[in-house]
Amino acid sequence: MDRSDPQDVSGPSSQSFNFPSPTMQNQIHELAKTLPPPRKQNTACDACRARKVKCNQIPGQDKHCLSKNYPCTHFIQQATTEKKRNAAAAKRPRTLSTSSSSGSAEHMAPSAVAGGSQSHQTAGTQFPQQSPSPRLHPITPDTQTRDLLTYIFSPPGESSLVNAHTNGSANIRLTGPTSSAYTEWGPLAHHLQEEKYRTEFALDLVEVFFQIVHTRLPLLNPSQFRTRLHYSLSTGYQNGGASPSSPAGSAAPQQRTRNSSSPNGGQSAHHQPQKPLHPALVATVIAWGAKFSEHLLLIADRHRNNGQSAFAKVLINRARDLAEDMKVHRIPNGDHVVIALLIEPLQSQSMDDNTGFHGFWLGSAIRLLLDLQINHKSVMANIEEPEARGTMIFAWWMACLADAYRSAYYRRKPMLDDDDYDIDFYTVGPVPPAIIESHAPQPSPREQLEVCQSLGYYRAAHALARIARQMSRQLWRPATESDGVPLEVLTNFMTLLNEWREEHLQHVGVPPNLEARDFVSAVTLCASDATYHVMWIILYNALDDFGIREINDVTRTGSPETLLPQHAQIEDKKRKMLNEALHCATRIAGLAGVLARNNYLRLDCAVMHVSCIQAGMFLARLARPEVMNCITGLEQYAYAYEECADSAAEIRQVYQQALAGKYDHNHMASVIPRPGTGDPDLTSDSDNAMNVDQPMFSF
């Protein structure tokens, strides 16, 4: 039957089945090769089945049942087969859904072969949808960027109106949203119905991403991304792409024909074709921009929703859903690694938020990098393109550091270990000044970080990550939780942290007298400084929760801990841990206060929020007034991360309880000073920890 004949479409058989394309048939054939052999069916007769002997049904050979004069019947097998047949019939749908069939075809073959005939189109282009709920966003890598924006900026609840069209390419069409559909996003959101407004709004959010987020997470090439985005937006209609108001399928075949007939993909010889941007990458960048943008639409949205942007939350969810639908977390390639690393800090950072999928995308990025063998020096050296090699190297070390720090922050075992990679830390090397000057007057954020290599920035970060990894493997295990931290382990970690401070902090931390700094330099120095100091607080909390093993062993026997020969040494270690933790907490509070005064924490992509939470909770339990800096910083973080407001409220509550005399200390209670006792060592050490309450930056 020829599908191009419209008369054949009305036939009942054509509406019930979607025949797979040749490409899909080949894929099914290849998949069948990997399937295990079918299980041999048990066809023994009733007598042989009862006696548990082999029932030989080969003609000309004797059967056990007949040789013993038993009847050779198969009633049990017939009853079992009939039962399975009835159960399968009950589960089988009465009619096959064309939407589900077309969805499978789109996943197996996301795009049709260039220049292919229309006989290989998916059934969704010819047959009406039978399912009441078609795929929410049937988007493939061939989807036009303008059509992608139509889906991303569709009203709340309008995603069910998305349909797929022509040649396996997902062109999004909305069936006439009304202005009232955008009411949830504020009074200006109805302008998103206009295509020109959507395009300008998207470009504005992309610029916000590169101005704010890219300075902290430089995983993309800004000029290359902008060029490819503008190219896809400007050529979407010129190459036959249908506008959102045009009839479905009216221009896509023309685009396919033009692309297939031209050696340059439908472009003239004067224009080099650009590689299309991954739809999930575009959606993620736009969602990041909405998180920090001061666009009038988003301001009105936040004003309507008590300071939080409902529109930004929808964009984050749609970007994440789109990445999942396009199997970003399963298919290893460079774009998917970048998308996964950008989504992880984009979503909620609360471990208690079930919608946050905390750690999932970071773990996915690490698995993708391992599948690509980026952890091998030989593989990395064979990547010929400098841009791709630099991106993968930076992505690897970003994932490596994030995995180590996350394991310490959230009491998880790290995915990576020291022997999981053999490449030197950040092997790109310094950027020649001539290359930097030829590209831009100012070096890019990644180039700035590469130049920082001479100051030992990456060497210091890697050394601290290894310490955090060791802490996680020693502290976050059942034996430590039940028995306590061995004194030898505690002494080792204190020594490692002190050695790191002596070797690296002066190079990567905040100096006592810091001259005027820009946003990137100030936040980078404060973040690296806080990342080190929070390790002492994490170690202190572990001691307070688990105790020291030697003391726990004595107290379990009912004997007083003072009988332990090492009791004086252990108490001295505990007192030093308290002093170090208080010193680090007050320093982090000072850094948070400085950044908050400059409104920098509103623009931070979840780099220092864990340090603020850990330091704030520690200071609150000690009833220290420096906790207000952490609370203010977290309240400023809540502009982009709503869950930080809950953390600030919790810390404030603990602080009020501590002021009222309600203490919350466990194994470290013996070294906690009571109000009015005036421990001289503790007071002098904490007061001179760091004078950061005064303005340190002149912006």
Disulfide bonds with the S-S distance in Angstrom:
none
